[in-house]
């Protein structure tokens, strides 16, 4: 186990980059495996979760060359080319891996078993099992298949019209992938905007994916999917920690190069702008079908704001660090309609409140979010990651504005999504060190 120790006082200045987008890295490996030909993936996120996707696709018979830790070549086997694994597919701690893979495997002609860490076995799977069973899938699991491990038996799938009760890119992607193996037109309706990386990438590979407003159609392709060259943009979810740090650490100015700014992902930027942050989009461009920009952020005075409704979906993974920003904002910040936080790697409502209170934050939990009053002079304290990579990074950012020393125990989990997180902050001038 490692820990990060931080002290405040140093501004963050300079230019940096963040690792490749986690969501796109997962999909490039998975979708490349069911395409024909080669899919070259550059700027792949070499983190624990994405490595799990690489391994399970290898276990399904897909050859994946690792040229460098961040450049891979996937030799696709085609839509019907996956092979029966001779082992349980270990999804490690990756919710994206297990949920998308369940949809992909639901229409295969072989049996497969999916499992993962204790955290994964606590995360709800009924939300994907229900629509898949509506398509004829044969899935077994704990507590009526609400929890992993999951067993998937061969089944002939048929199309479904599914109205999602909650916007979720993982659920949507799971059903769309099953739709590639189903007879007829699969229709998924979203209650609000969720990440659309699946639609973009499958469409670029030649899949019959059609998006009409908040409705997505999927069906079995009449021609093979074709491999792509995928240049993965920087992950905005990772950049969010640097954006908040740049906005709240006095005298900071930094530029984060090559970040994906897909409009279904920019909720955190919009939220910080609404709070008064000084953030600019520079050098906007398109990269492999995804919008990309350099993000410039400077220290600024923030004000409390209320966030709710559809905007929550576009920043669900960034709400913990938004709570850190709120501790430095003038007035009250309210985050609601974020009950999904309770079923992430941890109960992120409870864990965020617990750890920030150790530093003196005025934060109260609600049934579906937080209420934070600021600004507050945070006080350095020993805090825990609770095994959650985003909590570890959020608390490190809090330590950069706290008086005294903050130690984040269990910080090794930052490598799940942001390998080199602490090195990046050090290069920008942050006062922190990593110890075992």
PERA-V955928 format. One record per residue. N is the residue number from 1. RES is the residue in three letters. BURIAL is # if it has 24 or more other C-alpha atoms within 12 Angstrom, else .. Layout:
n = [N/N]
res = [RES/RES]
burial = [BURIAL/BURIAL]
This chain:
n = [1/2/3/4/5/6/7/8/9/10/11/12/13/14/15/16/17/18/19/20/21/22/23/24/25/26/27/28/29/30/31/32/33/34/35/36/37/38/39/40/41/42/43/44/45/46/47/48/49/50/51/52/53/54/55/56/57/58/59/60/61/62/63/64/65/66/67/68/69/70/71/72/73/74/75/76/77/78/79/80/81/82/83/84/85/86/87/88/89/90/91/92/93/94/95/96/97/98/99/100/101/102/103/104/105/106/107/108/109/110/111/112/113/114/115/116/117/118/119/120/121/122/123/124/125/126/127/128/129/130/131/132/133/134/135/136/137/138/139/140/141/142/143/144/145/146/147/148/149/150/151/152/153/154/155/156/157/158/159/160/161/162/163/164/165/166/167/168/169/170/171/172/173/174/175/176/177/178/179/180/181/182/183/184/185/186/187/188/189/190/191/192/193/194/195/196/197/198/199/200/201/202/203/204/205/206/207/208/209/210/211/212/213/214/215/216/217/218/219/220/221/222/223/224/225/226/227/228/229/230/231/232/233/234/235/236/237/238/239/240/241/242/243/244/245/246/247/248/249/250/251/252/253/254/255/256/257/258/259/260/261/262/263/264/265/266/267/268/269/270/271/272/273/274/275/276/277/278/279/280/281/282/283/284/285/286/287/288/289/290/291/292/293/294/295/296/297/298/299/300/301/302/303/304/305/306/307/308/309/310/311/312/313/314/315/316/317/318/319/320/321/322/323/324/325/326/327/328/329/330/331/332/333/334/335/336/337/338/339/340/341/342/343/344/345/346/347/348/349/350/351/352/353/354/355/356/357/358/359/360/361/362/363/364/365/366/367/368/369/370/371/372/373/374/375/376/377/378/379/380/381/382/383/384/385/386/387/388/389/390/391/392/393/394/395/396/397/398/399/400/401/402/403/404/405/406/407/408/409/410/411/412/413/414/415/416/417/418/419/420/421/422/423/424/425/426/427/428/429/430/431/432/433/434/435/436]
res = [UNK/UNK/UNK/UNK/UNK/UNK/UNK/UNK/UNK/UNK/UNK/UNK/UNK/UNK/UNK/UNK/UNK/UNK/UNK/UNK/UNK/UNK/UNK/UNK/UNK/UNK/UNK/UNK/UNK/UNK/UNK/UNK/UNK/UNK/UNK/UNK/UNK/UNK/UNK/UNK/UNK/UNK/UNK/UNK/UNK/UNK/UNK/UNK/UNK/UNK/UNK/UNK/UNK/UNK/UNK/UNK/UNK/UNK/UNK/UNK/UNK/UNK/UNK/UNK/UNK/UNK/UNK/UNK/UNK/UNK/UNK/UNK/UNK/UNK/UNK/UNK/UNK/UNK/UNK/UNK/UNK/UNK/UNK/UNK/UNK/UNK/UNK/UNK/UNK/UNK/UNK/UNK/UNK/UNK/UNK/UNK/UNK/UNK/UNK/UNK/UNK/UNK/UNK/UNK/UNK/UNK/UNK/UNK/UNK/UNK/UNK/UNK/UNK/UNK/UNK/UNK/UNK/UNK/UNK/UNK/UNK/UNK/UNK/UNK/UNK/UNK/UNK/UNK/UNK/UNK/UNK/UNK/UNK/UNK/UNK/UNK/UNK/UNK/UNK/UNK/UNK/UNK/UNK/UNK/UNK/UNK/UNK/UNK/UNK/UNK/UNK/UNK/UNK/UNK/UNK/UNK/UNK/UNK/UNK/UNK/UNK/UNK/UNK/UNK/UNK/UNK/UNK/UNK/UNK/UNK/UNK/UNK/UNK/UNK/UNK/UNK/UNK/UNK/UNK/UNK/UNK/UNK/UNK/UNK/UNK/UNK/UNK/UNK/UNK/UNK/UNK/UNK/UNK/UNK/UNK/UNK/UNK/UNK/UNK/UNK/UNK/UNK/UNK/UNK/UNK/UNK/UNK/UNK/UNK/UNK/UNK/UNK/UNK/UNK/UNK/UNK/UNK/UNK/UNK/UNK/UNK/UNK/UNK/UNK/UNK/UNK/UNK/UNK/UNK/UNK/UNK/UNK/UNK/UNK/UNK/UNK/UNK/UNK/UNK/UNK/UNK/UNK/UNK/UNK/UNK/UNK/UNK/UNK/UNK/UNK/UNK/UNK/UNK/UNK/UNK/UNK/UNK/UNK/UNK/UNK/UNK/UNK/UNK/UNK/UNK/UNK/UNK/UNK/UNK/UNK/UNK/UNK/UNK/UNK/UNK/UNK/UNK/UNK/UNK/UNK/UNK/UNK/UNK/UNK/UNK/UNK/UNK/UNK/UNK/UNK/UNK/UNK/UNK/UNK/UNK/UNK/UNK/UNK/UNK/UNK/UNK/UNK/UNK/UNK/UNK/UNK/UNK/UNK/UNK/UNK/UNK/UNK/UNK/UNK/UNK/UNK/UNK/UNK/UNK/UNK/UNK/UNK/UNK/UNK/UNK/UNK/UNK/UNK/UNK/UNK/UNK/UNK/UNK/UNK/UNK/UNK/UNK/UNK/UNK/UNK/UNK/UNK/UNK/UNK/UNK/UNK/UNK/UNK/UNK/UNK/UNK/UNK/UNK/UNK/UNK/UNK/UNK/UNK/UNK/UNK/UNK/UNK/UNK/UNK/UNK/UNK/UNK/UNK/UNK/UNK/UNK/UNK/UNK/UNK/UNK/UNK/UNK/UNK/UNK/UNK/UNK/UNK/UNK/UNK/UNK/UNK/UNK/UNK/UNK/UNK/UNK/UNK/UNK/UNK/UNK/UNK/UNK/UNK/UNK/UNK/UNK/UNK/UNK/UNK/UNK/UNK/UNK/UNK/UNK/UNK/UNK/UNK/UNK/UNK/UNK/UNK/UNK/UNK/UNK/UNK/UNK/UNK/UNK/UNK/UNK/UNK/UNK/UNK/UNK/UNK/UNK/UNK/UNK/UNK/UNK/UNK]
burial = [././#/#/#/#/#/#/./#/#/#/#/#/#/#/#/#/#/#/#/#/#/#/#/#/#/#/#/#/#/#/#/#/#/#/#/#/#/#/#/#/#/#/#/#/#/#/#/#/#/#/#/#/#/#/#/#/#/#/#/#/#/#/#/././././#/#/#/#/#/#/#/#/#/#/#/#/#/#/#/#/././#/#/#/#/#/#/#/#/#/#/#/#/#/#/#/#/#/#/#/#/#/#/#/#/#/#/#/#/#/#/./#/#/#/#/#/#/#/#/#/#/#/#/#/#/#/#/#/#/#/#/#/#/#/./././#/#/#/#/#/#/#/#/#/./#/#/#/#/#/#/#/#/#/#/./#/#/#/#/#/#/#/#/#/#/#/#/#/#/#/#/#/././#/#/#/#/#/#/./#/#/#/#/#/#/#/#/#/#/#/#/#/#/#/#/#/#/#/././././#/#/#/#/#/#/#/././#/#/#/#/#/#/#/#/#/#/#/#/#/#/#/#/#/#/#/#/#/#/#/#/#/#/#/./#/#/#/#/#/#/#/#/#/#/#/#/#/#/#/#/#/#/#/#/#/#/#/#/#/#/#/#/#/#/./././././#/#/#/#/#/#/#/#/#/#/#/#/#/#/#/#/#/#/#/#/#/#/#/#/#/#/#/#/#/#/#/#/#/#/#/#/#/#/#/#/#/#/#/././#/#/#/#/#/#/#/#/#/#/#/#/#/#/#/#/#/#/#/#/#/#/#/#/#/#/#/#/#/#/#/#/#/#/././#/#/#/#/#/#/#/#/#/#/#/#/#/#/#/#/#/#/#/#/#/#/#/#/#/#/#/#/#/#/#/#/#/#/#/././#/#/#/#/#/#/#/#/#/#/#/#/#/#/#/#/#/#/./#/#/#/./#/#/#/#/#/#/#/./.]
